[in-house]
Amino acid sequence: MNKSELVDSVAAEAKLTKAQAAEAIDAVINAIQATLKAGNQVSLVGFGSFMISERAARTGRNPRTGMEIKIPAARLPKFKPGKLLKDAVAVPKPAPAPVAKPAAAPAPKKEAAPVAAADAKKPVVAKKKK
């Protein structure tokens, strides 16, 4: 979903015009950015939390030349989803399989009745399906 599709969805859900929905979305995004820029965290209960992660400066290697390079420190935005969001997108777990009962002992086999000599010579005719 891109921003225009989000605007359409919010406008339909909140019964707003598309212009009002776009302004509301822009206001939410700007408020989150300003709060993170100030170094604070934004928590939306059930949805998740936006926070800043600080990464220290370190030494790395250029993969082409193998020479060492200095990677500067960085502040990066980070999002941690809340429980309701995780539950909403999680794949439902399959129901546990029923526990199999132990199989009963097999019934004793019956011995076939002796076939009369006259019956043994009769051809078997297959029945036709309708």
Contacts in CASP RR format, 6 or more apart in sequence:
PFRMAT RR
TARGET T0000
AUTHOR 0000-0000-0000
METHOD contacts of the structure
MODEL  1
MNKSELVDSVAAEAKLTKAQAAEAIDAVINAIQATLKAGNQVSLVGFGSF
MISERAARTGRNPRTGMEIKIPAARLPKFKPGKLLKDAVAVPKPAPAPVA
KPAAAPAPKKEAAPVAAADAKKPVVAKKKK
1 9 0 8 1.000
3 25 0 8 1.000
6 25 0 8 1.000
7 18 0 8 1.000
7 21 0 8 1.000
7 22 0 8 1.000
7 25 0 8 1.000
8 18 0 8 1.000
8 21 0 8 1.000
10 16 0 8 1.000
10 21 0 8 1.000
10 24 0 8 1.000
10 25 0 8 1.000
11 17 0 8 1.000
11 18 0 8 1.000
11 20 0 8 1.000
11 21 0 8 1.000
14 21 0 8 1.000
14 24 0 8 1.000
16 24 0 8 1.000
31 42 0 8 1.000
32 42 0 8 1.000
32 50 0 8 1.000
35 41 0 8 1.000
35 42 0 8 1.000
35 50 0 8 1.000
36 42 0 8 1.000
36 50 0 8 1.000
36 51 0 8 1.000
36 52 0 8 1.000
36 77 0 8 1.000
39 52 0 8 1.000
41 49 0 8 1.000
41 50 0 8 1.000
41 51 0 8 1.000
41 52 0 8 1.000
42 49 0 8 1.000
42 50 0 8 1.000
42 51 0 8 1.000
43 49 0 8 1.000
46 82 0 8 1.000
46 83 0 8 1.000
46 84 0 8 1.000
46 85 0 8 1.000
47 81 0 8 1.000
47 82 0 8 1.000
47 84 0 8 1.000
47 85 0 8 1.000
48 79 0 8 1.000
48 80 0 8 1.000
48 81 0 8 1.000
48 82 0 8 1.000
48 85 0 8 1.000
49 79 0 8 1.000
49 80 0 8 1.000
49 82 0 8 1.000
50 77 0 8 1.000
50 78 0 8 1.000
50 79 0 8 1.000
51 77 0 8 1.000
51 78 0 8 1.000
51 79 0 8 1.000
51 80 0 8 1.000
52 75 0 8 1.000
52 76 0 8 1.000
52 77 0 8 1.000
52 78 0 8 1.000
53 75 0 8 1.000
53 76 0 8 1.000
53 77 0 8 1.000
53 78 0 8 1.000
54 73 0 8 1.000
54 74 0 8 1.000
54 75 0 8 1.000
54 76 0 8 1.000
55 73 0 8 1.000
55 74 0 8 1.000
55 75 0 8 1.000
55 76 0 8 1.000
56 73 0 8 1.000
57 70 0 8 1.000
57 71 0 8 1.000
57 72 0 8 1.000
57 73 0 8 1.000
58 70 0 8 1.000
58 71 0 8 1.000
59 68 0 8 1.000
59 69 0 8 1.000
59 70 0 8 1.000
59 71 0 8 1.000
60 68 0 8 1.000
60 69 0 8 1.000
60 70 0 8 1.000
60 71 0 8 1.000
61 67 0 8 1.000
61 68 0 8 1.000
61 69 0 8 1.000
62 68 0 8 1.000
62 69 0 8 1.000
END
